[in-house]
């Protein structure tokens, strides 16, 4: 009896890999002096945890898969109702692994009602050698809502001597206040290590 993987390799056809399709959504409402989760949805390896429900409410996103690979798709949505206060983060750095073709895709959508306050502070995204990432961030916020947002990228594991890795990045940000576009940014790096070594970009 012929082993199936051996037969597939003999035909020169790469075996299909199972890819993650994960989605996490949460809405928050003010209840007296507290902010609490109102509605939650989670599937495909993304989970919510709430170490402290007060004001602000702490929301922690967990990726049970331990990282993101090429072809994976992750979507995260947070919606804060009027007066809600939330501090959102992740349990660990998000790791973007090597891609054999299709990029990893991460989409984040944040919605803030009047007088809502959000600290969006995920831990850094660590990009490995050969990774390909497309990341999209969209924010819709009321004019009197407040937002502190930090998204950091680390190219390679410096402790392992990976100071100049070859990876691809596409990143798009759109922030609207009262429906008016107030910030737009597009980032494209085709060979991240070589680009970041240039004096006008990262100077190594």
C-alpha positions in Angstrom: 0.0 0.0 0.0 1.4 3.4 -1.0 1.7 6.0 1.7 -0.5 9.0 0.6 2.1 11.8 1.3 4.7 9.8 -0.7 2.3 9.4 -3.6 1.5 13.2 -3.5 5.1 14.1 -3.5 5.8 11.7 -6.4 3.3 13.6 -8.5 5.0 16.9 -7.7 2.0 18.3 -6.0 2.4 20.1 -2.7 0.0 18.9 0.0 -2.7 21.4 1.0 -2.1 22.9 4.4 -4.9 23.6 6.8 -5.0 27.4 7.5 -6.5 29.2 10.4 -9.5 31.5 10.0 -10.0 33.2 13.4 -12.4 35.9 14.5 -12.9 37.7 17.8 -15.5 40.4 18.5 -16.3 42.2 21.7 -18.5 45.1 22.7 -18.4 47.0 26.0 -20.9 49.0 27.9 -20.8 51.4 30.9 -22.8 50.1 33.9 -22.7 52.7 36.6 -19.1 53.2 37.5 -18.0 50.0 35.8 -17.3 49.0 32.2 -18.2 45.4 31.4 -18.2 43.1 28.4 -21.6 43.2 26.8 -21.4 40.8 23.8 -18.6 38.4 22.9 -17.9 36.2 20.0 -14.7 34.1 19.4 -13.8 31.3 17.0 -10.8 29.7 15.3 -8.3 30.0 18.1 -8.9 33.6 19.3 -10.2 33.9 22.9 -11.0 36.8 25.2 -10.0 37.0 28.8 -10.9 39.7 31.4 -8.5 39.9 34.3 -10.2 42.9 35.8 -13.7 44.2 35.0 -13.9 47.7 36.4 -13.3 51.0 34.7 -11.2 50.7 32.6 -12.1 47.1 31.9 -9.0 45.0 31.0 -9.5 42.9 27.8 -6.8 40.4 26.9 -6.8 38.7 23.5 -5.3 35.1 23.4 -4.2 33.4 20.2 -4.3 29.7 21.2 -2.5 28.8 18.0 0.7 30.4 19.3 1.4 32.3 16.1 0.3 33.2 12.6 1.5 31.5 9.4 1.1 32.3 5.7 -2.5 31.9 4.5 -3.9 32.4 8.0 -6.6 35.1 8.4 -7.3 36.8 11.8 -10.0 39.4 12.4 -10.5 41.4 15.7 -13.3 43.9 16.4 -13.8 46.0 19.5 -16.8 48.3 20.0 -17.1 50.7 22.9 -20.5 52.1 23.7 -21.0 55.6 25.2 -18.7 56.3 28.2 -17.1 52.8 28.1 -13.4 52.6 29.2 -11.2 49.7 28.0 -7.6 48.7 28.1 -6.9 46.0 25.5 -3.8 44.0 25.0 -2.5 40.5 24.2 -1.0 37.7 26.3 2.3 37.6 24.3 4.0 38.9 21.2 2.3 37.8 18.0 4.6 35.7 15.9 4.4 35.8 12.1 6.0 32.7 10.7 7.5 31.9 7.2 5.1 31.9 4.3 5.3 29.5 1.4 3.2 31.9 -0.8 0.1 33.5 0.6 0.6 36.2 3.2 -0.8 36.1 6.7 -3.7 38.6 7.1 -4.7 40.4 10.3 -7.5 42.9 10.3 -8.5 45.1 13.3 -11.6 47.3 13.5 -12.1 49.6 16.5 -15.3 51.6 17.1 -15.7 54.2 19.8 -19.0 55.9 20.7 -19.2 59.4 22.4 -17.0 59.8 25.5 -15.6 56.3 25.1 -11.9 55.7 26.0 -9.7 53.0 24.6 -6.1 52.0 25.1 -5.2 49.6 22.3 -1.8 48.2 23.4 -1.1 44.8 22.0 2.4 43.4 22.6 4.8 43.6 19.7 4.4 41.6 16.4 7.5 39.5 15.8 8.2 38.9 12.1 10.3 35.8 11.3 12.6 35.2 8.3 10.5 34.6 5.1 7.3 35.9 6.6 4.7 37.8 4.6 2.1 39.9 6.5 -0.8 42.0 5.4 -2.2 44.0 8.3 -5.2 46.4 8.2 -6.4 48.8 11.0 -9.6 50.8 10.8 -10.9 53.1 13.5 -14.3 54.8 13.7 -14.5 57.2 16.7 -16.8 59.9 18.0 -15.4 63.4 18.2 -15.2 63.4 22.0 -13.9 59.8 22.3 -10.2 59.2 23.2 -7.8 56.7 21.8 -4.2 55.7 22.6 -3.0 53.2 20.1 0.4 51.5 19.8 1.3 48.7 17.2 5.0 47.7 17.2 6.9 45.5 14.8 10.1 43.6 15.5 11.9 42.2 12.4 13.8 39.1 13.5 14.9 37.7 16.9 17.8 40.0 17.8 18.9 37.7 20.6 19.5 35.0 18.0 21.5 37.3 15.8 18.7 37.9 13.3 19.5 41.5 12.5 18.5 41.6 8.8 15.7 39.3 7.8 14.0 39.0 4.4 10.2 39.4 4.9 7.3 41.2 3.3 4.9 43.7 4.9 1.8 45.5 3.8 0.2 47.7 6.4 -2.8 50.1 6.0 -4.2 52.4 8.7 -7.4 54.5 8.5 -8.7 56.5 11.4 -11.9 58.5 11.2 -13.3 60.9 13.8 -17.0 61.8 13.4 -16.8 60.1 10.0 -14.0 62.4 8.8 -10.7 60.8 7.8 -8.1 62.2 10.1 -5.2 59.8 9.6 -4.2 57.5 6.7 -1.0 55.6 6.4 0.3 52.9 4.0 3.5 50.9 4.6 5.1 48.5 2.1 8.3 46.6 2.6 9.2 43.9 0.1 12.7 43.0 1.5 12.4 44.2 5.1 16.0 43.7 6.1 17.5 45.5 3.1 15.0 48.3 3.4 15.6 48.8 7.1 19.4 48.9 6.6 19.1 52.0 4.5 20.1 55.2 6.3 16.8 57.1 5.6 14.7 54.2 6.8 16.1 52.4 9.8 19.9 52.7 9.6 20.3 49.1 10.6 
